[in-house]
Every structure is written in C-alpha cells, then in structure tokens.
Amino acid sequence: MKKLILTLVAALGIATGAQASGDLLVPLDKAPVDTTNQASLQNGAKLFVNYCLSCHSAAFMRYNRLQDIGLTEQQIKDNLLFTTDKVGETMISAIDPKQAKDWFGGNPPDLTVIARSRASGNGTGADYLYTFLRTFYKDETKPTGWNNLAFPSVGMPHVLWQLQGERRALFEEQEVHGQKTHVFKGWEELTPGTMTQVQYDQAVGDLVNYLQWMGEPAQNTRIRLGVGVLIFLGLFIFIAWRLNAAFWKDVK
C-alpha cells in the first residue's frame, strides 16, 4: 500500500512539473482507446516491453496478467520476458536508478497508472499520452536533442524516433495580449522513419491503449458487472412497482 501511495504521489508530481514547464503548445488529440480490442492491447504490450520497459517500470503489473489480453504463458515467456525469467514477476525496468538520474536528471516514473494520473481539464490521460508520443521534434538546444509540444522542455528523449522519423517543429512569432509568443504552425520532415505517419499513429494508439488497460486491468469486468447490476435493479424496480400496484388495488 505504501509503495502504491508513493507511486501516485510521484505521478502527481510529474504532472505538476509538466504544467510548470509550460502550457500545451497544441490541443490534445483524441486517443483511439478500446480496451476490448485484444489485438491492439497485445501490440501495445509488445511496444511497451521493447521501447518503454528499458527505462520505465510498471511495478504493479505482473507479466502473467497479460493472459487477460489473450496471450498464453508460453507467448509471454518467449516474447516479453527481457528483464526477468519468471512470468509471475512484476515489470521492473532494467535501468540503474543512479544512472537514470545522471542521464535524465531524475529516475523515469513508473507507468502502471500513468494514463490515469495524466487526466486534466484538457482531456483524458490517454489523450495526453497519445498527443505526447506523437509531438516530439528535434531541438539541438536541449540536452537530449529532443523537445515536445505537449511537454515543453521534457527530459525524455524520443525513444520511438526510428519508427516515426525525425521532424522539426515550425513556429511563428505572434503578439498575444501585448506579449510575443511562438505559435506552432506545422512540421518539417528531416528523415523518414520505418513507418508511415498513419502506421505510426496506429502503433502509438495501441501503446496508449495498453497503458490505459494497464492502469485498471479489471475495468472491462467492472463495466460488465455494472451493466448487469443496473439491468437487475431495473427489472427489480419494475417487478416491485407492479407488485405494489397489485397489493394496493383492492385496498383503494
């Protein structure tokens, strides 16, 4: 319980840091989330393990829980176990926290509930992550060589750059309320990635879908149970109403 509380506090601190670093330079795009789509969740899990788990942990998610999205234990062992040899272990990153602090200025946050902690008045946490992972751009003034429109001056490099390619953001200086500001105008492609933009957006959508599911793996069961309970209550209320009418018919 203590570990969960510390993780939530850290996530809230990161969200606060994002706001402190600057406002969003672009509106949030709607994430194509569908946690009933097992093919999407499986692809998202593969992307998460290959591109995120080297630095970010998911300390409250066990590998064997991936059986809930249609993977067999053998598939998990063969394709997803890179940081441990036990399918019952939690998803712990391979990075040394001390090295992470030296490289990025802080230990990368745990991602178990990142999709839930990033929700704001601008959109859901999934919308934020979907926009964030699609708006990296080259910026030689930053230590990592990358910047981001959804999280200006982010300390994280663009780990998916080989898939998306390298781009530069184009800004236009405008005067707003008497103050000069830079407004995002578009992209300049520097080098292409291994995916087209449509393919990359779909891959990021799958990754965000998995992050959304990971924050609450039982959410689909909860929704099904909730719908069942509401249907039962509706039928019970109807029966009770008719019984009440039949009971008081003769009395009246």
N, C-alpha and C positions, 0 to 999 in steps of 0.2 A: 504493500500500500504506500509506504514511504517513497519507494522508487517511482511509482506512478505519479505521485504528487510532485516530485522533483522534476519529472519529465514535462508535466503540464505547465509548471512554472517556467521552465526553460523555454518551452514553445511560446508562451505568452510574452516572455522577454524578447524573443526573436521577432515576434510580430510587432512589438513596440519599437524595436530597433529599426524595423523596416519603415515604419511610419516616420521615425525620427530622421531617417536618411533622406527623406524627400517624398513628395506626393507621387502617385502614379502618373506616369507620362502618357499612358494610353488607358482607355477604358478596358475593363475585364471582358474577355470573350467567354461565351457560354461553353462550359466543358461538356462533351458528349458522354455523360456518365450513364451507364446502365449496368448495375451490379448483378443483373441476372444473366448477362452475356458471358458465358464461361470462356469462350474463345478469346474475347477481349481481355478478360482477367488473367488468363494463362499467359498471353503475350505480354501483358503488363508485368506479371511476376518475373518473366524472363528478363525483361528490360531492367527491372528493379535490381535483380541479383547481379546482372552484368555491368550496369552503369552506376548504380547508386550505393550498393552494399559495400563497395570498397572503402567508402568514407563514412557513410551514414548507417547507423544501426536501426533495427526495428526490434527493440529489446523485449517487446511484449507480444511478439508474434513468433510462434513456433513453426518450423518447416512442415511438420505433419498436418498443420491446419490447412495447408494448401490442397489437401484432399477434398476440402469443401468446395473447391472450384473445379473439380473434375480430374485432378492429377492423381495418379497412383503413387504409392510409396516408392516403387522402383523408379518411376519417372523423376520423382523429386531427387532421389539419390543420384541418378545418372546425369541429370542436367542442371541441378540448382544448388548442390552442396559444394560450395567452394571454400567456406570459412570454417566448416566443421565436418565431422564424419558421422554425426548422429542426427537422424531425421527428427528426433524429439527435442533438439536444442533450439534455442531462440536465435533470431537473425542478428548476430553481432558482427559489426564491421571488422575488417582486417587491419585498419589503420591504427597506428600508435597515437593515443591522445596527445602525447607530448609533441610528436612530430606534426600532428594536425594543427596544434596551436602555433607552432613556428611557421608553418606554411600558410595558414589561412587567418591567423590572428585569433583563433578560437576553435574549440572542438566542434565539428559539424553536428547539428542537432539530430536527435532520434526522430525517425519519420513515422513511427507507429500511428500517431494521431495527428500528423501534420495537416491532413486535409480538413480536420475538424477545427484545429486551432487557428487556421488562416481565414476563417469566415469573417466577414466585415460588412459594413454598410454598402460597400462597392459590389459585393457578390459573395457567392459561397467560397469555401476553401478550395473546392475543386476548380472553380472558375479562376481563382488566383493562380493556382499551380499550373493550370493549362496555359494561361497567359504568360506566366513567368518563364516556363520552359520553352516558349516559342518567341521570346523577345530579347534574346542575348544578341549582342553585337560587339564587334571589335572596337577596343578603346585602348590605345597604346599608353594612355596616361595612367592606367590602373595597374597595380602590381601583377594581377593575373593576366592582363591583356584583354580582359572582357568587362563589359558593363551590361546593365539590364534595364529595360524600360519600366518593368513592374517593380523593380527593387533597385533604384539607382545606387551606384557605388557598392554593389554587392561584393562580398569577399569570395564568393564561389565562382570557379571557372565554368566555362560551358562544356560540360562533360559529354554532351551529345553533338558536338560540333562536326564530327566526322559524318554523322547522319544528315545533319541539316546543311552543312557547309558554313563558310564564313561570310558574314554580312556587315555592312557599316550602316549605322542609322543616320538619316539625313534630317537635320533640324533647320528651322527657320526662325530668325530672331524677330519677335513681335513685342509690342508695348501693350501691356495689360494693366489697367488702373495706374498708369503712370510709371510702371516698372517694366524693364526689359526682361523678357523671358524667352526661352528656347522651346519651340513647339515642334513636335515630331511630325515629319512630312512624308516619310517613306523609307525604303530600303535600297541600298546599292549592293549588289551581289559581288563578292570578291572571288570566292572559289566555290564551286558547286559541291554538294555533299553526295553521299551514296544513295540518298533518297530524293524523290521529288518533294516539293512542298506539300502536296496532298498526302503523300505517303508518310512524311514526317509528322504532319498534323494528326494523322490517324494513329501513329505509333505513340505520340505524346498523349493522345486521348486514351489509349489503352493503359499507359503507365499511370495516368491520373485516375482512371477507373479503378485500377488495382489499389492505389493509395487510398481512395475513398472507401473501398471494401475493407481494406486492412484496418482502418480506424474503428470499424464495428463489423466484424465478420458475421455476426448473427443478425444483421439488420434485415435481411430478406425473410428470415424466420420470424423475426419480431413483427414485420409488416403483415405476413400471412396470418399469424396468430391474432394480430389486432383486427384484421378484417373479419376473421372468423368470430371473434368475440362480439364485434359490432353487429354482425348478422344474427348471432344468437340473441343478443339483447333486443334487437328489433323484433324478432319473432316472439320473444317472451313478452315484450310490451304489448304486441298485438293480441296475443292469447289472453294476457291479464285484462286488457281492455274489454275484450269480448266476454270474458267470464264475469267481469264487473257489471257489464250491461245485463247479462242474463240473470245475475243474482238479484239486482235491484229492480228488475222488470216487474215482478209480482208485488214487491213492497210498495212501489209507487202506485 
